[in-house]
Amino acid sequence: MSNLLSSLSKTIHASLALAILLFLGLFYLNEGFAFDTLFWSWLARFTHVVVATMWIGLLWYFNFVQIPNMGKIPDEQKPAIGKVIAPAALFYFRWAAALTILSGFIVAYLNGYLHDAMTLSIGSGIPKHTAIGIGMWLGVIMAFNVWFVIWPNQKRALGIVECDPDLKAKSAKTAMLFSRTNTLLSIPMLLTMVAAQNLY
């Protein structure tokens, strides 16, 4: 067991294998499944939840753990965060954001409410679609911030892209402020996503 858990790759593969066994068992109890729109919608929703958990989890890690505690880390240890931890976290952060948006659009398309949600159900007045639409737009804004504001500024702040010290400091502050903006939007976004499941 320790051999399995000592490798992240092996742990993830085992987790996926267990998930597949559970999937097959649950659908067997439900008299099987077909590779139809319902199946692909389920798979897209499952993917959406997994990558969204990674995205929002890392967003909250940055804002609840890393940023507030950077001042407590001795200067000689800070390069380990800036050169190793932060770039790795930002890789998963930005790609999880992109996959969350993509999988969310696929879910909405397969379930027939993409257009209605993106127009906030103006004209049709379906509260469920208005709620999910607000959540989708908040998610799009947050993903835009990740890719076009936070990541470019973090590249300068972390020294991945060379720049003068003043721009580096300004970039770090800009990245932090937009990360906090995404944190501000994250709870309303999650609320509208969940509320939509209980509206008609």
Buried (B, 14 or more C-beta within 10 A) or exposed (E): EEEEEEEEEEEEEBEEEEEEEEBEEEBEEEEEBEEEEEEEBBBBBBBBBBBBEBBBEBBEEBBEEBBEEBEEEEEEEEEEBBEEEBBEBBEBBBBBBBBBBBBBBBBBBBBEBBEBBBEBBEEEEBEBBBBBBBBBBBBBBBBBBBBEBBBBBBBBBBEBBEBEEEBBEBBBEBBBEBBBBBBEBBEEBBBBBEBBEEEE
